[in-house]
Amino acid sequence: QEQLVESGGGLVQAGGSLRLSCAASGIFFRINAMGWYRQAPGKERELVADITSGGRTNYADSVKGRFTISRDNAKNTVYLQMNSLKPEDTAVYYCSATTSPYNYWGQGTQVTVSS
């Protein structure tokens, strides 16, 4: 069964750091891009960052310089290092894995940043 398992969310004070991890398993097709999205209450889900199998990265403007996405292709795992966290980063963070023809999602992990 295909699944993405996320870990690393939690509660942190503003200015602190968290590292999210997401491991993909059971996916038959080759995984192209992996990424992180987030959804805050009352808002639409938005891209935070993604990374291709070749290591090319893309970041939302709001997290550039603070977040770093990385990937271990051998382990089908993607990471998100989040530094200098702000209260506006509070959201449920979802991992995604893109293949041809499917896109897979994790169950989400809560990140809460207190001021």
C-alpha positions in Angstrom: 0.0 0.0 0.0 1.3 3.4 -1.0 1.9 5.8 1.9 3.8 8.9 2.9 4.6 9.1 6.6 5.5 12.4 8.1 7.1 13.2 11.4 8.7 16.1 13.2 5.9 18.6 13.7 5.2 20.2 17.1 5.0 23.4 19.1 7.9 25.8 19.0 8.5 29.4 20.0 9.0 32.1 17.4 12.6 32.1 16.2 13.0 28.4 16.8 13.5 25.5 14.5 11.9 22.3 13.5 12.8 19.5 11.0 10.1 17.6 9.2 10.7 14.2 7.6 8.6 12.3 5.1 9.2 8.7 4.0 7.5 7.3 1.0 6.8 3.5 0.7 4.9 1.1 -1.5 4.9 3.5 -4.5 5.3 1.5 -7.7 6.1 4.4 -10.1 9.3 6.4 -10.1 9.0 9.4 -7.8 9.8 12.6 -9.6 9.3 15.6 -7.4 8.7 15.5 -3.6 7.5 18.5 -1.7 5.9 20.2 1.3 2.6 22.1 1.3 0.9 23.7 4.2 -2.7 24.7 5.1 -3.5 27.2 7.8 -7.1 27.4 9.2 -9.4 29.2 6.8 -6.8 29.3 4.0 -6.0 27.3 1.0 -3.3 24.7 0.8 -0.1 26.3 -0.5 3.3 25.1 -1.7 6.1 25.6 0.7 8.9 23.9 -1.2 9.6 21.1 -3.6 12.6 19.3 -4.9 13.1 17.2 -8.1 14.9 13.8 -8.2 17.8 15.8 -9.6 18.0 18.1 -6.7 16.4 21.3 -8.2 14.6 23.2 -5.5 11.7 25.7 -5.5 10.5 27.7 -2.5 7.6 30.0 -1.6 8.8 33.5 -1.3 7.6 33.6 2.3 10.1 30.9 3.4 13.1 31.7 1.3 16.2 32.0 3.4 14.6 30.3 6.4 13.5 26.8 5.1 15.7 24.2 3.4 14.3 21.2 1.6 16.5 18.2 0.9 16.0 14.6 -0.3 17.5 11.2 0.0 16.5 9.4 -3.2 17.7 6.0 -2.0 15.4 6.2 1.0 12.5 8.0 -0.8 12.6 10.5 2.0 12.3 14.3 1.9 13.2 16.7 4.7 12.2 20.3 5.5 14.5 22.2 7.8 12.6 25.2 9.2 14.6 27.9 10.9 13.6 31.3 12.2 10.0 30.2 12.5 7.3 32.8 12.7 3.7 32.6 14.1 2.4 32.9 10.5 4.2 29.6 9.7 1.6 27.8 11.9 -0.3 25.3 9.7 -0.7 21.6 9.0 2.2 20.6 6.8 1.6 17.9 4.1 4.2 15.9 2.2 3.6 15.1 -1.4 5.2 12.8 -3.9 4.7 13.2 -7.7 4.8 10.4 -10.1 3.5 9.8 -13.6 0.5 9.4 -13.4 -0.3 9.9 -9.7 0.3 12.3 -6.9 0.4 11.1 -3.4 -0.2 12.9 -0.1 0.8 12.3 3.5 -1.7 12.7 6.4 -0.3 16.0 7.6 1.7 17.1 10.6 0.8 20.1 12.8 3.3 22.9 13.2 2.5 25.5 15.7 4.7 28.6 16.3 3.9 30.6 19.4 4.7 34.3 19.7 
